[in-house]
Amino acid sequence: MTTSSVDSKRTHIRYYILVMLFIVTTFNYADRATLSMAATAIKNDLAVDTITMGVAFSAFGWAYTAMQLPGGWLLDKFGSRFVYGVGLFLWSLFTFLQGTVGFFTGLSAISTLFLLRFLMGVAEAPAFPANSRITAMWFPTHERGFASAIFNSAQYFALAVFNPIMGWVLVAFGWRHVFYFVGMAGIILAMIWFKVIRTPHEHSGVNQAELDYIQSGGGLANVGDNKSEIKWSYVKALITNRMLLGVYFGQFCLNTITWFFLTWFPTYLVQAKGMSILKVGLVAAIPAICGFIGGLLGGYVSDSLLRHGKSLSVARKAPIIIGLTMSGSIILANYVTTQWVVIAVMALAFFSKGFGALGWSVVSDTSPKEMLGLSGGIFNFIGNMASIVTPIVIGYILNVTHSFNGALIFVGAMGILGALSYLVVVGEIKRVELRNIKED
């Protein structure tokens, strides 16, 4: 039987699953970006300073980071479909409710905003570990880099598509409606999720040929949504593994760049570059589009290297090291004043960050089969400490220096440090085997 005849008989349901992951992740990041787009208007309405706004930005990060390990455990215990779907509904609801903050004043308004952002972080915590878990189940190793790049690139797509829309909604209807619009769309999407998502063995559209293709290529279709018993010895093995520690720190550095764009970037364009809110909504989409292209290209290059006989370590690490190193170019924005040149620099930095954003693919390649959810949770816990650190550090830099120059140096330096982590610390990329670990 020829390869083409085998391909024609094999179903391709995994691609429909990937499309759903992409759409949900797009809304995941659109929800996060709502406050960023509305920040200037909220500051004026509620009369808050940059430090207070930095704390409000960080509210999501405190909860999102703290809930990574419980979220990963819930995925392994109750399955990705249920936990992710409920999370999608709840985080969309909390986004919608942020529009009601405008009915409060003073401390009660800021406290309510902080609480709702915090609850949104709790609900979103299982999202990326679930993406990684579902991708590991549905895709063979040689397709996993690009598949992970697809869902990971949704963060850039979200900014490219929703920033202009949110900017228009803000100008036309007011900042409250930014939250109403994005939140309601996510609630509707949650209903669709439960109709589409299944494990490979449970999906009625999957034939045996596709299951065999996934499993023979290193996919974990046979794992499904089986419940796993979590042992402390297993967790300890993950958090003391040198390879994984290097990967974790690399993700923290990469997420520092992400959270600058998700929090302070629109404010940077308004305050430092004198752009209007409506223009920011349009201009901020340019780096996001470049990040999206970079993310897809990085995943494609990684899988291509793998198909051409390069080791898993070379195929994954090369794009990551190149991308993170080049993301340091964001510092160049301190030395240019022309608006289009500033945007070009930001576009290059975000393209590079996207090109190197293969951490979730590495997690899918290295996580123990028995702990896909929890392993992803640990990775995302450490990586998303940047969601707390970045907005607060930048807020203090702005408060002390009244300039974004130091903030851009901080962000660029973290990208270079992330590249060094993969270059020096990570070593060979391979799957961690729990059966070799002595149980407590």
Secondary structure, DSSP 8 states (H G I E B T S, - for coil): --HHHHHHHS--HHHHHHHHHHHHHHHHHHHHHHHHHHHHHHHHHHT--HHHHHHHHHHHHHHHHHTHHHHHHHHHHH-HHHHHHHHHHHHHHHHHHHGGGGGS-HHHHHHHHHHHHHHHHHHHTTHHHHHHHHHHHHS-HHHHHHHHHHHHHHHHHHHHHHHHHHHHHHHHH-THHHHHHHHHHHHHHHHHHHHH---TTT-TT--HHHHHHHHHTT--TTTTT------HHHHHHHHT-HHHHHHHHHHHHHHHHHHIIIIIHHHHHHHTT---HHHHHHHTHHHHHHHHHHHHHHHHHHHHHHHTT--HHHHHHHHHHHHHHHHGGGGGGGG---HHHHHHHHHHHHHHHHHT--HHHHHHHHS-GGGHHHHHHHHHHHHTTHHHHHHHHHHHHHHHHSSSHHHHHHHHHHHHHHHHIIIIII-S-----GGGS---
